[in-house]
Amino acid sequence: MTDEMTLSDISFNEEGYMTNPDEWSRDVARELARANDIELTDKHFEVLEFLRKATMDGEKLSIRRIGKSGIVDIKGFYALFPGAPLKLASKLAGIPKPASYV
């Protein structure tokens, strides 16, 4: 995030997902993660960037798909993004809500 851009400058929908994925940056992800008491590591960013690329490629995201990504297994995914990992990781990655969550 540049000095001119803050989270208040970014558009979010009513569920907390960014409405413009182009506004995403690692700094934005760090700020969003801090609000969720998560300190992002390189492994977190590997997952977030995988999610962004998969979404841009039109792939359907699922926890199982992430477990098969070769980046992290399902247990590791839950450890990185506690609670509802796909929802949280999607928010931090600046991508829309996964279709598997209604």
N, C-alpha and C positions, 0 to 999 in steps of 0.2 A: 504494500500500500504506500503510495507516495504521500509526502507531507500534505498535499492538497486534498487527498481522498481519505475519507474516514468511513467507518461502517454506516454512519448516518447518510452518506452519499449514495449508498448501494440500495437497490430496490429488492425487497423481499416480499413474498406473498404472505397470506395470512397464516400459513403453516411454518414459515421461517425458511423457505427455500428461496435462493436467489432467483430473480426473474430474468436476469441477463448473465449467462455464464461467462461472457467476455469480460465482465467486471472482476472476475476471480483472479487472485494472485496468491502466492504462498503467504504473504503478509495478511491478506484477508482471512485465509484459512487459520492462521495462527490466532488472530483476534477472535474468530468464531470458536475455536477450540478452547481458548482461555475462558470464554463464557460458559463452557461445559466442563471446566476443570480438567482439561487435557493439555498436556505439553507435547506438541507434535515432534516426532522423531523422523529420521530418514525413512524408516519402515512405514510410518503413517503416510508420508508423502508418496511413497511407491504405490500404496493402495489408492490414494486420492487421484494420482495421475492415471492409474489404470482405469479407475471409474470414469474419469473425464474422457479418456480416449475411447473406451468402450461405448459410452453414451454418444459421443460424436460419430462413432462408426455405426450407430443404430442398433447396438446389441441390447438385448433384454438383460437387466441385471438381476442377480439373485445371490443369496448368501452362498449357495452351492457353487455358482459360477466363480465367485471370488475364491472359494476354497480350492478350485481347480486351476487358478491363475498361475500357480507356481510362486507367487509372492508371499502368501500367507495361507495357513490352513484355517479351517473354520474356527477352531478353538482360539487360534492366534488373532483372528479377526474380531472375535468377541472380546479378547483381552485388550486390543487396541482401541476399540470403539464400544465400551460397555453399554448394556441395555438393549437398545434396538440398533445394532451396528450398521445395517445397511441404510437406515434412515439418517442416522447421525453422520455417517461417512458421506452420504450424498449431500447433506447440507454443507459439510465442510469442504466438499469438492466443488460446490457451486453448481450442481446439476439438479435437474428436476426430481421430484419425488419418484422413487421407483414404482413401476406399474404393479409390482407385487404387493404394494401397500395401498389399500383403497381408502 
